[in-house]
Amino acid sequence: CLAWHAYDKDTGRHLFIKQLRPELASSADHRTAFAKERSIGQKLQSDYFPTYHKLEESDAGLFLAMDFIDGMSLSEFMASSPRYFHHKQNLIRLLHQLLQAMEAMHQADIVHLDLKPDNIFVTQRTQSVRIIDFGYSCSGEWAGAAGMTRQFAAPEQLRGEQACMDARTDIYGFGRIVQEISWQTQCKLPRFLRKIADRCLNENPDKRYATSHEVLDEIDSHLARRRKQVARVVATSVLTTCIAF
């Protein structure tokens, strides 16, 4: 597609507009991908996703309009601010938001099937996560998977096993994103995150986490245990000091 940043004078909204390339105007597959993205995107009423507005066709071509996201893709963010990810709290916050966004998708019966750094945006002001591009997704009447990005695709996608594609397929994509953050920014992942990513990346979907909520619980449980350990150490230090006095 061609991409445009537009301003709607009637509503005062900044819009992101995708135009199907003229040479693909007669492609049924590409036209269907545009219709699918709007149909699926409109099911998602959450800050984790752009609001989709119109799908219109004119003499100039086929256009899809959605809210403009003031930010950059996760790929660009990793390249421009690698040290951001060296702070554990930043990394955990970003992954936490990504998992919450995935859970919102899956609760709406949507499987993205193309989770990758280029399809995740980080906002400029608050470094908040937004998921974009639902052209390859599955949901309800849009049952067939239209494509994939092989570098981030789960084994069942590469084998063409459509019946096996569900939330666990996106969870595999999450594991690949965690890997990519570590590789691209040279940040050292905490051991518990490496273990979580390894389970997400299991070739057998049955051995991955079943839901994004399970991954969130695993992260939160580890952090809660860690806070208790720190509290015990602090309490012991205070008690030792008091006894000494």
N, C-alpha and C positions, 0 to 999 in steps of 0.2 A: 504494500500500500504506500501511498504518499501521505505525509503527515503535516497537519497545519495547527498553529496556535491562533485561535480566533477570539474575537470579543463580540458578544451579543449585546447590542445597544439597547434592545428592548427590555432585557432582563438584568443587564449589568453583570452577566456571568462571563468568565473566561472559559473557553471550550477547547477541547482537543478534538480535532476532526481527522478521521481516517478516510482517505479516498482510494477506492479500488483502482489500481493502475489501468489506464486505458487499454493496454494490450491484453488485460485479463478480463475486460468487461463482459465478454461472452462466456467466461468459464463458470459452469454451474457449481463446481466445487468451491471456488473462491467466493461466489455470491452467497452460497449457503453458509460459508464460514462467517460472513458479515452478519447475516440474519441470525445465525446461532449466537454470536457474541452479544448482540443486542437483546435477544430473548432471554438468554441465561443471565446476562448482566443485570437486567431489570428485576430479577428475583432477589438480588442481593441489596438489602437496605441496611448498610452498615458503613461506618467510617473507614473500614478496611478496604473498600472498593470504590472506584469512581461511580458517579451516578450516570447512567446511560439515558440519553434523550431520544434523538431521532435517527431513523434510518430512512434516507430519502434518495431519490434518483431524479436527475435532471439531464439536460442535454450535455452537461459537463461530466456526468458520471454518477457513480454510486457513492454516497457519503454516509458515514456513521459518526454522530456527534455525542460526546460525553464530556464530563467535567474535566477541566485541565488540572493536572497535578503539578504543583510548584515543587519540583524536586528533581531527582535523578534516579536512574536505575541502580539497583544494588551493584551491578557490575561497575558502573561509573563511580559509585560511592566508595567501593573497595579500592579502586585505583587512585582516587583523589584523597581519601582519608584512611589509609591503612591502619594508622595508629589508634583510630577510634575503636577498633576491634581488639586492641591489646588490653583494653580495660574490661575486666570480666563483667562488670555491671552493665556496660553498653551492649556487649555481645548477648548476655542473657536477656536483656530487655528486648532487643530486636528479634531474637528467636522466639521469645514468649509471644510477641505480637503476631509473628508469622503463624505460629501454631493456633492462636486464637482466630486468626483470619481463616485458616484452613478448617477449623472446627465449624465456623459460621457457614462456610461453603458446604461442608458435608452434611450439616444439619438441614440445609436447603436442598439436599439430594443432588448436589453438584460435585463432580469430580473434575479437577482442572486438567490433569494429564499433560501439562506442559510447564510445571513449576521449574523455574530456573532464574538465575540472577537478573536476566534481561526482562523478566516478567514480574519482577518485584520492584516497586518504587519506594524510595526513602524521601520523605518530605523535607523541604529546605529548612523550615523553622524549628520543627520539633523532632526531626529524625523518626517519624512515625511510618509504619509499614502500610503500603497499599499493594494489592494484587491486581494485575491487569491481564488482558488478552485471553478471552474465553473461546477463541475460535476452534480450539481442539478439544473442548470440554465435552463431557457426557452429562446429560440430565433429562429425565423424563422422555419427552418425544424426540429429543436429540440423543438417541441411544448410541449411535456409532461414533467411534473415535476417528477423527479426520486425519490425524497425523501425529508427529512427535518430534522432539529434538533428541537425536540419538545419544548425545553426550550425557543427557540427564534422564533418559528413559529407563523405566524399570524392565527387568528381564521379561515379564509377561507382555509388555508392549513390544519389545523387540521380536518376540515370538509370535505376535499377532493374536494372542489369546484374549479376545475381547471379553469373554465371559468372566475372566479373572480380574478385570480392571475395576477397582473400587477405591475406597479411601486409602487402602494400604499402598496403592500405586502412588498416590500423592505423598504418602509417608516416605516411600523410597526417595522421591524427589527432594523431600526435606533433608534426608540424610546426605544426599549429594550436595545440597546447598551448604550444609555445615562443613563438609569436606572442602568445598570450593573456597569458603571464607578462610579456612585455615591455610590453604595453599596460596591463595592470592594475596593475603595480608601478612603471612608469616606469623600469625598469632598462635600461641601455644594453647591448644584446647585443654580445659580441665579434664582430668581422667574420666569423670562421670559423663561428660558430654561425648567423649570418644566412644564410651561404651554404648551410649544411647544411639549415636550415629551408626555404629556397627550393627546394632539390632535393626535399625531402620533399613539398612542396606542388605539385609539377608535376602538371598536369591529366592527363597521360599516365602511367598506372601503370608503363609500361616504362622511363620516364625517372627514376623515383624509385629510392631504394635498394631492393634486392631483399629484404633482411633487416634486422632490428634489429641484428644483429651487425656488419653493414657500417657502420651509423651509429656504433656504439660504436668500431669500428676507426678511423673518420675522426676522431672526437673524440680518441681516445688518441694517434693518430699526430701530430695537431697539437700536443697537449700535450707529447709527447716531443720534437718538433722545437723547441718553445719552450724547454724545459728545456736542451737542448743549446746554443741560442743564448745563454741567460743564463749557462751555464757558461763558454762561450767569452769572453763579455764580462768575467766575473769573473777568469778566468785571464789575460786580456790586461791587466786593471787591476793584478793582482798582479805580473805580469812587469814592467810599466812602472815600478811602485813600486820593485821590486828593482833595476832598472837605474839608476834615479835615485839610489838609495842607493849 
